[in-house]
Amino acid sequence: MLNPSYDCIVIGGGPAGSTAAALVAEAGFSTLLVERETHPRPHVGESLMPESYWVFERLGVLEELDRMKSFAKKVGVQFVNNTGRESQPFFFRSHDPRPCSETWHVLRSEFDQLLFNNAAKKGATCIDNTRVLDVHLTGDRATGVSLQTADGPLQNISAQVIIDATGQHSLIANKLGLKKVNPELKKAAIWRHYRGAKRDESGGGVKTLVMHTTDAKCWFWYIPQGNDLVSVGLVGNHEFLLKGRGTPEETFEEELAKCHGAKVRVKDAEPCDDLRVVKEFSYTTTRSAGDGWTLVGDAWGFIDPVYSSGVYFALQSAMMGADSVIAALKSGDTSAAKVGAWVEEFSTATRWVRKLVNAFYSGRFRVGKFVMEHPEHAAGLTDLLIGRIFGPNTGKIFDDLEPWMEQMDPMSDVEVEVAGAPVLA
Ligand SMILES: Cc1cc2nc3c(=O)[nH]c(=O)nc-3n(C[C@H](O)[C@H](O)[C@H](O)COP(=O)(O)OP(=O)(O)OC[C@H]3O[C@@H](n4cnc5c(N)ncnc54)[C@H](O)[C@@H]3O)c2cc1C
């Protein structure tokens, strides 16, 4: 039985929504978390960034994550270029030996359910299989939502603050026309899980692999998980992958044949679910808060997944957003300035990852060469890959990287080097 009114309603029970709801409820405010699907539900986005550690610590879920059999310890990243040459693995611990430098590859159905259940443990009222149909706005002020449970009547529920964590569904941003899609990064992904694919556990855990196809038009992710599963995903321009070609299955197989690194790893493996196709357009929102509402996670913005930053950004934005909402509720002032107080710091920090994504797709990002010529930037680059983006020196690498890339020829059918480390012979 839902109340007619809450201090805070969080829409969307993914990582962002469950984090925000847990923290607002823990601070003593009545909180409703609404998820339209039924947990556990599948989701793309299984490789985490190490800096998620601090959000997990605050949520109190580190031990639970560590116990999950379906998750695998992620200790680094590795890149394979379009000629099939493999970089040295890039181990996070060699940069910083603390436990916070490592993270997990997760099965999102179980990961998202764990966080959803954690929000309930912290005191939030959590319901799934229930869809928020609309957010009520009076002028710019959000006053509540209408929602539809699976078998009940339509209900109107009021709240002092609404946190929109609806992911790419972007309920408020779509309603108010706030979404700004980056025309350069209109991508799609085709992905599935395999059982029995190759695993490399050197360094005490698994690595996320990013592997180019021979013509460098696409790349594959390779994310080994627990229970002998590996997630393999193809990413390329939306038009290139989905227009005027065969079925997604045919396109996936054609591109797999062009990706030596992925092909040899799945050669003897069995696909164990159907291929899924997801749109992957990078976007920002022109406004992230109004009176009584704020956007967190993918509802705030989406950055191409090449550096596995999405879940970390979802967790971090939700934690920072929740802190602003808690302060606003405590002060009795839930204006846009108060509930959105977190936005500037977060937007400034995350733009460095956006820049790194743009560098990746520019075809001029020969990082091994760059780091050799500018060893003073190796640590700064690793910080970006780990997600350490809030320090005062973050982004210094671009002072030299951008002019350096200007002198590089864009690469397409020549050898692409995407890794920070020397290639293996
Ligand atoms: C191809 C691809 C690969 C990716 N790979 C990675 C990766 O390796 N690592 C990584 O960190 N990130 C990755 N990401 C990004 C990652 O998936 C997202 O950034 C992350 O899931 C965002 O979390 P969220 O909580 O904001 O949104 P979501 O996880 O999408 O959760 C939003 C929730 O809101 C619910 N919802 C929507 N509308 C309503 C409504 N009206 N009422 C109630 N509930 C609603 C949805 O059902 C959903 O459960 C990838 C993304 C793509 C597209």
The ligand as an ORCA input file, in Angstrom:
! r2SCAN-3c Opt
* xyz 0 1
  C      25.984     -0.815    -25.523
  C      26.245     -0.348    -24.137
  C      27.288     -0.896    -23.402
  C      27.542     -0.448    -22.102
  N      28.586     -0.975    -21.401
  C      28.875     -0.488    -20.177
  C      29.935     -1.042    -19.393
  O      30.608     -1.982    -19.794
  N      30.175     -0.506    -18.182
  C      29.417      0.516    -17.684
  O      29.699      0.982    -16.577
  N      28.391      1.024    -18.374
  C      28.091      0.547    -19.595
  N      27.022      1.039    -20.273
  C      26.238      2.106    -19.669
  C      25.305      1.574    -18.564
  O      24.484      0.567    -19.103
  C      24.457      2.727    -18.041
  O      25.224      3.890    -17.942
  C      23.839      2.403    -16.671
  O      23.010      1.287    -16.737
  C      23.044      3.624    -16.184
  O      22.363      3.308    -15.007
  P      20.993      4.076    -14.678
  O      20.550      3.589    -13.344
  O      21.150      5.518    -14.907
  O      19.988      3.585    -15.815
  P      19.407      2.123    -16.067
  O      20.352      1.109    -15.594
  O      18.999      2.064    -17.494
  O      18.120      2.066    -15.151
  C      16.997      2.845    -15.431
  C      15.785      2.108    -14.913
  O      14.649      2.961    -15.010
  C      13.528      2.160    -15.327
  N      12.490      3.032    -15.896
  C      12.529      3.686    -17.079
  N      11.413      4.382    -17.264
  C      10.632      4.184    -16.160
  C       9.354      4.642    -15.769
  N       8.617      5.454    -16.554
  N       8.858      4.232    -14.583
  C       9.599      3.409    -13.769
  N      10.814      2.945    -14.107
  C      11.329      3.330    -15.276
  C      14.079      1.155    -16.318
  O      13.276      0.008    -16.419
  C      15.457      0.873    -15.727
  O      15.452     -0.265    -14.896
  C      26.730      0.570    -21.546
  C      25.658      1.086    -22.269
  C      25.407      0.642    -23.548
  C      24.254      1.219    -24.309
*
